[in-house]
Amino acid sequence: MSSARLRRAVLQTVRWLVDHRLYSGTSGNVSCRAPNGFLITPTGVPCEDLVAADMVEVALDGRARGRLRPSSEWRLHLDIYLRRPEVDAVVHTHSAFATALSCLRRAVPAFHYMVAKTGGAQLRCARYATYGTAALSKNALAALAGRRACLLANHGLVAVGADLGTTRLLAEEVEALSMQYFIARSLGAPVLLSAREMAAVATKFASYGQKPGLRAGRNTAP
């Protein structure tokens, strides 16, 4: 896919996240892998003011090219792409319920089978570190080990995937799970599913959905 199409796909993803109330103002960032590194949203530009040309190209050595500076979380995205070769898209948001739960600094347990969509029997919460730092990247990568999403303590959520379309949907699902868990905890102690049941669900998810040939191309966001 051309650089221009990738830039439009990132912009479309931001707009989709805004429409679904997962992204607002300058809080959050989106990126996708590109031939020479990755493209990421710029720092400090309100989402409603973004245009496709604003996306910043960052090489895998950390050098940025473009008229704007990359998101303050560029290091997190870079380290994910370096450590996770199967990942082609990263979505980071400060959506309300996921962020509220991240402030408790606890994992979200197997209260619902959809937790398995994140890659395991619980949605982990990474240890706290200042935004934009190498420490934050290190903590996030630890929480993402074997996973497709995690919470960042006192911060928000991170979702990773093979393309922007599936990754934005995962971010939406994490926010929905966070809201459901928040409500369930307010009513009492949720009954948790067993490790055996979560393993069975994970097996079913492995063949869930349409055949790959019927889906849109990589890093598309219609």
Contacts in CASP RR format, 6 or more apart in sequence:
PFRMAT RR
TARGET T0000
AUTHOR 0000-0000-0000
METHOD contacts of the structure
MODEL  1
MSSARLRRAVLQTVRWLVDHRLYSGTSGNVSCRAPNGFLITPTGVPCEDL
VAADMVEVALDGRARGRLRPSSEWRLHLDIYLRRPEVDAVVHTHSAFATA
LSCLRRAVPAFHYMVAKTGGAQLRCARYATYGTAALSKNALAALAGRRAC
LLANHGLVAVGADLGTTRLLAEEVEALSMQYFIARSLGAPVLLSAREMAA
VATKFASYGQKPGLRAGRNTAP
1 9 0 8 1.000
1 218 0 8 1.000
1 219 0 8 1.000
3 34 0 8 1.000
3 35 0 8 1.000
3 39 0 8 1.000
3 57 0 8 1.000
4 52 0 8 1.000
6 32 0 8 1.000
6 34 0 8 1.000
6 39 0 8 1.000
6 55 0 8 1.000
6 219 0 8 1.000
7 39 0 8 1.000
7 52 0 8 1.000
7 53 0 8 1.000
7 55 0 8 1.000
8 52 0 8 1.000
9 32 0 8 1.000
9 164 0 8 1.000
9 219 0 8 1.000
9 220 0 8 1.000
9 221 0 8 1.000
10 30 0 8 1.000
10 31 0 8 1.000
10 32 0 8 1.000
10 39 0 8 1.000
10 40 0 8 1.000
10 41 0 8 1.000
10 52 0 8 1.000
10 55 0 8 1.000
10 164 0 8 1.000
10 221 0 8 1.000
11 50 0 8 1.000
11 51 0 8 1.000
11 52 0 8 1.000
11 54 0 8 1.000
11 55 0 8 1.000
12 164 0 8 1.000
12 221 0 8 1.000
12 222 0 8 1.000
13 30 0 8 1.000
13 89 0 8 1.000
13 91 0 8 1.000
13 164 0 8 1.000
13 165 0 8 1.000
13 168 0 8 1.000
13 221 0 8 1.000
14 23 0 8 1.000
14 30 0 8 1.000
14 41 0 8 1.000
14 47 0 8 1.000
14 50 0 8 1.000
15 47 0 8 1.000
16 168 0 8 1.000
16 221 0 8 1.000
17 23 0 8 1.000
17 30 0 8 1.000
17 47 0 8 1.000
17 91 0 8 1.000
17 93 0 8 1.000
17 168 0 8 1.000
17 171 0 8 1.000
18 24 0 8 1.000
18 47 0 8 1.000
18 48 0 8 1.000
20 172 0 8 1.000
21 95 0 8 1.000
21 96 0 8 1.000
22 93 0 8 1.000
22 95 0 8 1.000
22 171 0 8 1.000
22 172 0 8 1.000
22 175 0 8 1.000
23 47 0 8 1.000
23 93 0 8 1.000
23 94 0 8 1.000
23 95 0 8 1.000
24 47 0 8 1.000
24 94 0 8 1.000
25 46 0 8 1.000
25 47 0 8 1.000
25 48 0 8 1.000
26 43 0 8 1.000
26 44 0 8 1.000
26 45 0 8 1.000
26 46 0 8 1.000
26 47 0 8 1.000
27 93 0 8 1.000
27 94 0 8 1.000
28 41 0 8 1.000
28 71 0 8 1.000
28 73 0 8 1.000
28 92 0 8 1.000
28 93 0 8 1.000
28 94 0 8 1.000
29 40 0 8 1.000
29 41 0 8 1.000
29 71 0 8 1.000
29 72 0 8 1.000
29 73 0 8 1.000
29 74 0 8 1.000
29 77 0 8 1.000
29 90 0 8 1.000
29 92 0 8 1.000
30 40 0 8 1.000
30 41 0 8 1.000
30 89 0 8 1.000
30 90 0 8 1.000
30 91 0 8 1.000
30 92 0 8 1.000
30 164 0 8 1.000
31 38 0 8 1.000
31 39 0 8 1.000
31 40 0 8 1.000
31 41 0 8 1.000
31 71 0 8 1.000
31 77 0 8 1.000
31 89 0 8 1.000
31 90 0 8 1.000
32 38 0 8 1.000
32 39 0 8 1.000
32 88 0 8 1.000
32 89 0 8 1.000
32 90 0 8 1.000
32 163 0 8 1.000
32 164 0 8 1.000
32 219 0 8 1.000
33 81 0 8 1.000
33 87 0 8 1.000
33 88 0 8 1.000
33 89 0 8 1.000
33 219 0 8 1.000
34 57 0 8 1.000
36 57 0 8 1.000
36 59 0 8 1.000
36 60 0 8 1.000
37 57 0 8 1.000
37 58 0 8 1.000
37 59 0 8 1.000
37 60 0 8 1.000
37 81 0 8 1.000
38 57 0 8 1.000
38 58 0 8 1.000
38 60 0 8 1.000
38 77 0 8 1.000
38 78 0 8 1.000
38 81 0 8 1.000
39 55 0 8 1.000
39 56 0 8 1.000
39 57 0 8 1.000
39 58 0 8 1.000
40 55 0 8 1.000
40 56 0 8 1.000
40 58 0 8 1.000
40 70 0 8 1.000
40 71 0 8 1.000
40 74 0 8 1.000
40 77 0 8 1.000
41 50 0 8 1.000
41 54 0 8 1.000
41 55 0 8 1.000
41 56 0 8 1.000
41 70 0 8 1.000
41 71 0 8 1.000
42 50 0 8 1.000
42 54 0 8 1.000
42 55 0 8 1.000
42 56 0 8 1.000
42 68 0 8 1.000
42 69 0 8 1.000
42 70 0 8 1.000
42 71 0 8 1.000
43 68 0 8 1.000
43 69 0 8 1.000
43 70 0 8 1.000
43 71 0 8 1.000
43 72 0 8 1.000
45 54 0 8 1.000
45 68 0 8 1.000
54 68 0 8 1.000
56 64 0 8 1.000
56 65 0 8 1.000
56 66 0 8 1.000
56 68 0 8 1.000
56 69 0 8 1.000
56 70 0 8 1.000
56 71 0 8 1.000
56 74 0 8 1.000
57 64 0 8 1.000
57 65 0 8 1.000
57 66 0 8 1.000
58 64 0 8 1.000
58 65 0 8 1.000
58 70 0 8 1.000
58 74 0 8 1.000
58 77 0 8 1.000
58 78 0 8 1.000
59 65 0 8 1.000
60 78 0 8 1.000
60 81 0 8 1.000
60 82 0 8 1.000
62 74 0 8 1.000
62 78 0 8 1.000
64 70 0 8 1.000
64 74 0 8 1.000
71 77 0 8 1.000
72 131 0 8 1.000
72 132 0 8 1.000
73 92 0 8 1.000
73 131 0 8 1.000
73 132 0 8 1.000
73 136 0 8 1.000
74 132 0 8 1.000
75 132 0 8 1.000
75 133 0 8 1.000
75 134 0 8 1.000
75 136 0 8 1.000
75 137 0 8 1.000
76 90 0 8 1.000
76 92 0 8 1.000
76 132 0 8 1.000
76 136 0 8 1.000
76 137 0 8 1.000
76 140 0 8 1.000
76 158 0 8 1.000
77 90 0 8 1.000
77 92 0 8 1.000
78 137 0 8 1.000
79 134 0 8 1.000
79 137 0 8 1.000
79 138 0 8 1.000
79 140 0 8 1.000
79 141 0 8 1.000
80 87 0 8 1.000
80 90 0 8 1.000
80 137 0 8 1.000
80 140 0 8 1.000
80 141 0 8 1.000
80 144 0 8 1.000
80 158 0 8 1.000
80 160 0 8 1.000
81 87 0 8 1.000
81 90 0 8 1.000
83 141 0 8 1.000
84 144 0 8 1.000
84 160 0 8 1.000
86 161 0 8 1.000
86 162 0 8 1.000
87 160 0 8 1.000
87 161 0 8 1.000
87 162 0 8 1.000
88 161 0 8 1.000
88 162 0 8 1.000
88 163 0 8 1.000
88 218 0 8 1.000
88 219 0 8 1.000
89 160 0 8 1.000
89 161 0 8 1.000
89 162 0 8 1.000
89 163 0 8 1.000
89 164 0 8 1.000
89 165 0 8 1.000
89 166 0 8 1.000
89 167 0 8 1.000
89 219 0 8 1.000
90 158 0 8 1.000
90 159 0 8 1.000
90 160 0 8 1.000
90 161 0 8 1.000
90 167 0 8 1.000
91 158 0 8 1.000
91 159 0 8 1.000
91 160 0 8 1.000
91 164 0 8 1.000
91 167 0 8 1.000
91 168 0 8 1.000
91 170 0 8 1.000
91 171 0 8 1.000
92 152 0 8 1.000
92 156 0 8 1.000
92 157 0 8 1.000
92 158 0 8 1.000
92 159 0 8 1.000
93 156 0 8 1.000
93 157 0 8 1.000
93 171 0 8 1.000
93 175 0 8 1.000
94 155 0 8 1.000
94 156 0 8 1.000
95 156 0 8 1.000
95 157 0 8 1.000
95 171 0 8 1.000
95 174 0 8 1.000
95 175 0 8 1.000
95 178 0 8 1.000
96 175 0 8 1.000
96 179 0 8 1.000
97 175 0 8 1.000
97 178 0 8 1.000
97 179 0 8 1.000
97 182 0 8 1.000
98 151 0 8 1.000
98 156 0 8 1.000
98 157 0 8 1.000
98 174 0 8 1.000
98 175 0 8 1.000
98 178 0 8 1.000
99 155 0 8 1.000
99 156 0 8 1.000
99 157 0 8 1.000
100 178 0 8 1.000
100 182 0 8 1.000
101 108 0 8 1.000
101 125 0 8 1.000
101 151 0 8 1.000
101 178 0 8 1.000
101 181 0 8 1.000
101 182 0 8 1.000
102 125 0 8 1.000
102 151 0 8 1.000
102 152 0 8 1.000
102 153 0 8 1.000
102 154 0 8 1.000
102 155 0 8 1.000
102 156 0 8 1.000
102 157 0 8 1.000
103 153 0 8 1.000
103 154 0 8 1.000
104 125 0 8 1.000
105 125 0 8 1.000
105 127 0 8 1.000
105 128 0 8 1.000
105 153 0 8 1.000
105 154 0 8 1.000
106 125 0 8 1.000
107 122 0 8 1.000
107 123 0 8 1.000
107 124 0 8 1.000
107 125 0 8 1.000
107 151 0 8 1.000
108 115 0 8 1.000
108 122 0 8 1.000
108 123 0 8 1.000
108 125 0 8 1.000
108 151 0 8 1.000
108 177 0 8 1.000
108 178 0 8 1.000
108 181 0 8 1.000
109 115 0 8 1.000
109 121 0 8 1.000
109 122 0 8 1.000
109 190 0 8 1.000
109 192 0 8 1.000
110 116 0 8 1.000
110 121 0 8 1.000
110 122 0 8 1.000
110 192 0 8 1.000
110 193 0 8 1.000
110 194 0 8 1.000
110 195 0 8 1.000
110 197 0 8 1.000
110 198 0 8 1.000
111 180 0 8 1.000
111 181 0 8 1.000
111 184 0 8 1.000
111 190 0 8 1.000
111 191 0 8 1.000
111 192 0 8 1.000
111 193 0 8 1.000
112 177 0 8 1.000
112 180 0 8 1.000
112 181 0 8 1.000
112 193 0 8 1.000
113 193 0 8 1.000
113 197 0 8 1.000
113 198 0 8 1.000
113 201 0 8 1.000
114 173 0 8 1.000
114 176 0 8 1.000
114 177 0 8 1.000
115 121 0 8 1.000
115 122 0 8 1.000
115 123 0 8 1.000
115 177 0 8 1.000
115 198 0 8 1.000
116 198 0 8 1.000
116 201 0 8 1.000
116 202 0 8 1.000
116 205 0 8 1.000
117 148 0 8 1.000
117 170 0 8 1.000
117 173 0 8 1.000
117 205 0 8 1.000
118 147 0 8 1.000
118 148 0 8 1.000
118 149 0 8 1.000
118 150 0 8 1.000
118 170 0 8 1.000
118 174 0 8 1.000
119 146 0 8 1.000
119 147 0 8 1.000
119 148 0 8 1.000
119 149 0 8 1.000
119 202 0 8 1.000
120 146 0 8 1.000
120 147 0 8 1.000
120 198 0 8 1.000
120 202 0 8 1.000
121 193 0 8 1.000
121 195 0 8 1.000
121 198 0 8 1.000
121 199 0 8 1.000
123 149 0 8 1.000
123 150 0 8 1.000
123 151 0 8 1.000
123 174 0 8 1.000
123 177 0 8 1.000
124 143 0 8 1.000
124 144 0 8 1.000
124 147 0 8 1.000
124 150 0 8 1.000
124 151 0 8 1.000
125 143 0 8 1.000
125 150 0 8 1.000
125 151 0 8 1.000
125 152 0 8 1.000
125 153 0 8 1.000
126 136 0 8 1.000
126 139 0 8 1.000
126 140 0 8 1.000
126 142 0 8 1.000
126 143 0 8 1.000
126 144 0 8 1.000
126 150 0 8 1.000
126 151 0 8 1.000
126 152 0 8 1.000
126 153 0 8 1.000
127 139 0 8 1.000
127 142 0 8 1.000
127 143 0 8 1.000
127 153 0 8 1.000
128 139 0 8 1.000
128 152 0 8 1.000
128 153 0 8 1.000
128 154 0 8 1.000
128 155 0 8 1.000
129 135 0 8 1.000
129 136 0 8 1.000
129 138 0 8 1.000
129 139 0 8 1.000
130 136 0 8 1.000
131 155 0 8 1.000
136 152 0 8 1.000
139 152 0 8 1.000
139 153 0 8 1.000
140 150 0 8 1.000
140 152 0 8 1.000
140 158 0 8 1.000
143 150 0 8 1.000
143 151 0 8 1.000
143 152 0 8 1.000
144 150 0 8 1.000
144 158 0 8 1.000
144 160 0 8 1.000
148 159 0 8 1.000
148 160 0 8 1.000
148 161 0 8 1.000
148 170 0 8 1.000
149 157 0 8 1.000
149 158 0 8 1.000
149 159 0 8 1.000
149 160 0 8 1.000
149 170 0 8 1.000
149 171 0 8 1.000
149 174 0 8 1.000
150 157 0 8 1.000
150 158 0 8 1.000
151 157 0 8 1.000
151 174 0 8 1.000
151 178 0 8 1.000
152 158 0 8 1.000
157 171 0 8 1.000
157 174 0 8 1.000
157 175 0 8 1.000
157 178 0 8 1.000
159 167 0 8 1.000
159 168 0 8 1.000
159 170 0 8 1.000
159 171 0 8 1.000
159 174 0 8 1.000
160 167 0 8 1.000
161 167 0 8 1.000
161 170 0 8 1.000
162 218 0 8 1.000
163 216 0 8 1.000
163 217 0 8 1.000
163 218 0 8 1.000
163 219 0 8 1.000
163 220 0 8 1.000
164 219 0 8 1.000
164 220 0 8 1.000
164 221 0 8 1.000
165 216 0 8 1.000
165 219 0 8 1.000
165 220 0 8 1.000
165 221 0 8 1.000
168 221 0 8 1.000
181 190 0 8 1.000
184 190 0 8 1.000
193 201 0 8 1.000
216 222 0 8 1.000
END
